[in-house]
Amino acid sequence: MAARIFQRPKNAMQSGKARTDEWVLEFEQSQARVPDPLMGWTGSGDTQAQIVLTFPSVAEATAYADKYGIPARVQPTPPRRLKLQAYADNFR
């Protein structure tokens, strides 16, 4: 079962950067999601897609994947762009 390793992005609804320094190992789905005929909710029989493991560094996440023979790909973190703007720019 393949997995991907990535760093969490900053939450768009909050100004803080909590938990953005963690690296996440997340398994990819092996089955497609199907709607339930009675309720209409989507689901699948794939239980590994529910597992999310966090690590303090990318090296530890890749070491875990190598130890257990999990084929994993690392998604690099996109660079953070700051838009520096003064309050006075709102009135120009």
MOPEGI-V63114 format. One record per residue. N is the residue number from 1. RES is the residue in one letter. PSI is psi as a letter, one per 40 degrees, with the letter a starting at -180 (* if undefined). Layout:
BEGIN
n: [N/N]
res: [RES/RES]
psi: [PSI/PSI]
END
This chain:
BEGIN
n: [1/2/3/4/5/6/7/8/9/10/11/12/13/14/15/16/17/18/19/20/21/22/23/24/25/26/27/28/29/30/31/32/33/34/35/36/37/38/39/40/41/42/43/44/45/46/47/48/49/50/51/52/53/54/55/56/57/58/59/60/61/62/63/64/65/66/67/68/69/70/71/72/73/74/75/76/77/78/79/80/81/82/83/84/85/86/87/88/89/90/91/92]
res: [M/A/A/R/I/F/Q/R/P/K/N/A/M/Q/S/G/K/A/R/T/D/E/W/V/L/E/F/E/Q/S/Q/A/R/V/P/D/P/L/M/G/W/T/G/S/G/D/T/Q/A/Q/I/V/L/T/F/P/S/V/A/E/A/T/A/Y/A/D/K/Y/G/I/P/A/R/V/Q/P/T/P/P/R/R/L/K/L/Q/A/Y/A/D/N/F/R]
psi: [h/i/i/i/h/i/h/h/i/h/h/d/e/i/e/i/f/h/e/e/e/i/h/h/h/h/i/i/h/e/i/i/i/i/i/h/d/d/d/e/i/i/i/i/e/h/e/e/e/e/h/h/h/i/i/e/i/d/d/d/d/d/d/d/d/d/d/e/f/h/h/i/i/h/h/i/h/i/i/h/h/h/g/h/h/i/d/d/e/e/e/*]
END
